[in-house]
Each structure stands twice: as structure tokens, then as C-alpha cells.
Amino acid sequence: MRFKRIAVIVLDSVGIGAMPDSADFGDEGTHTLGSIAASVPGFDLPRLREWGLAHIAPIHDWQGAGEPRAAYGKMAEASVGKDTMTGHWELAGLRIDVPFQTFPGGFPEELIVRFAELTGRPVLGNKPASGTEILEELGTEQLSTGAWIVYTSADSVLQIAAHEDVIPLEELYRGCEIARELTMDPRFAVGRVIARPFVGAPGAFVRSSGRHDYAVSPPEPTILDALSGAGYDVWSVGKIHDIFSGQGITRSMPTKSNEDGMVKTLQALGEPFRGLLFTNLVDFDSLYGHRRDPVGYAEALAAFDRTLPDLAAATDKDDLLIITADHGNDPTHTGTDHTREYVPLLAYSPALKRPGALGTRTTFADVAATIAHNFGVAGTGRGTSFLNELQ
């Protein structure tokens, strides 16, 4: 074993340029980081540039800051898709060849009628929508009728919103469990059912912190299962637990925001665990990418950039820190969907003497292969370890 601990931080949706097959997904020319840099005056990530971000791909007028502090590269997605679960599952060693279904016209009437019958409440919405806009449109009606607000997005999700004063969290969660059971039918299959509780008064509705994701389980064991099965710690921060349905995870730390996610990540690095820490920072995607807000996205990235000194200080010579993403979500692109992009790869440890280029990896599963190589556990058979390339 070379490193006693590996921390993987997923900057949700921070892509770094269109993949060769991006046109097949309607994403030709997309570049999440590059588009933000080109459209937001003065945008800069000086610490990430110092670590090697500007060496990975051309990003506006950024220049590399001398010899990078971290090994750097980018990874292509081998799976067919560009959604959250597919990206994370591939990082954990899988390859998904059948993409999850989306419902751009809303869910089939048969599904909605059955859901209403089983839950005893009517349904409002049933269409693609922004989470904030749907509350503005239907929140008041939900308060007066006690109906569910059901909506989807460009992602493979069925989201259920309910005011906590009208439908208690326990009932909302049970409704989501019923929806999850119904959507196991291949005709209605979605990657995730998401509880979206909200509070407040008309004109001032806000989402509360009770979000919960009900995901399908990974179709095969992942590197998380291999590690926990071998007695290693597998700690998750943010929505990682939900993405993997808890499979292979030994401790879960939910979060309320990127800031909260980084606080909990740093706290975890201050504890004596042995194994993997897996963090997802979702705000980049949910608050700014899908809402096509490059300014907000830039501010969120700058906030993460400011945490790098603390991350470096919390990383011992026996630790390896990997920063990457799960897909792109170019906030200047048309529509509201994720974008088919390469993702950045930065690998940092105080033990590295000559960090260098890791090149263009052919699959996100190289992360899982590297973790398996380091801890001496069986991998999933996918991906190529870059452990020996870390000098």
C-alpha cells in the first residue's frame, strides 16, 4: 500500500471540453470551464491553475503557473450517457452501456394515475421544470390542495415536491418509496426519485434541507464494495450515499451545500480513517449548470478554489487527493441538460516530488483501478491504474 487514505472530490458537472462524440448528444463545442472563463470577466482559479488545471486544456486566456503542484490530465467517459449516476458509477469502476430514460414530455399518465391511487393524493405538474420555478408556479396550489408536485428535468429523475406544513417529511419519503417501486418497471425506469421538501409562504418558497435521493443500486459490485469488503473505511460526503444506494459505504455524511461539503470533507480528513473518502459537491450542477448561470457557477468555483490551501494542509504524505468531475454542464449551452465532456483529473499528495502529465484517460474507471491498485483489492476489471505514474 502506497497511500493509507485516498480522498476523491467530485466537482459535480465541471467539464473541461467536448468529447469526440459530443455531437451525438447535441453538445458539440461545449466546454464548461472554458465557457465560464470566456463569459465572466475576471474569472480565475489561481490555486487550481497552480495545481495544474490550466495545463489540461486551453481555458480562455489562462496560463499555467510554472510546474504544477499536482499530477494532471483529463478523462473521457466510456459509458453511454452524461448523467450523475453513470458518471459516478464509472468513477467507481463500472461501464454503463444502456442510458437511463428521460421524460421530456412528462411521465406517462398510467404511472401518474397509479402513483396518485397508491398515495391517496392528486398530482400537480408532471412536466420538466426548474426546481425553483415549479415552486413559484404550483407551490400555492399545493398548499391549498395537498397534492404532490411531480416534475422531471433533462436528467433521468422523478422529483416530488411538497410543503412540509402540508405533507410531513415521513409521508413525502414514503411517497418517494412508492414512486421508486413503480419506476422499477422498465417502461418508467428513471435513475433517481428525489424528495424535494420546501417551506415558506407564497412568493417566498424555499427548498428545505430534507432532500433525499432514491437511486437504483449499481448493477455490479464497485470499488466501494471491494474496499469495504476488505475491511477498509469507505466514507461518503454529500449525495454519494444516495447515488450508490448505500452499497459499499461504511459511513455517510449528508450535506446542505458545497460549503458544508467542504467543511465535512476537511473534518473527515482530520479523523484517523483508513481507506476512501468520496465527496460530491453538487451545487455547481444543481444551482448553476442546470439554471444556466455562468456568473453563479464562477463564484462557486472561486469559493472552492479558496479551500485548496486548507485541503493541502489536511493532506498528509500518506494521503492522495483526487479532484475530478462526473460530466459537464456548460452554463452557456442551449437547454438545461448536462453536456458530454471530458472531466479534469488532478492528483495531489505532499509525497509527490515530480507531478506530471497523466494524459487523456479513456475511462473514468481509471480512478477505481488506481484505488484498487493502491489498496491491493480486486478491481472491477475496467480502467488502468495511474498509481505508478504518480512520482
Order of alpha helices (4+ residues) and beta strands (2+ residues): beta-alpha-alpha-alpha-beta-alpha-alpha-beta-alpha-beta-beta-alpha-beta-beta-beta-alpha-beta-alpha-beta-alpha-beta-alpha-alpha-beta-beta-beta-alpha
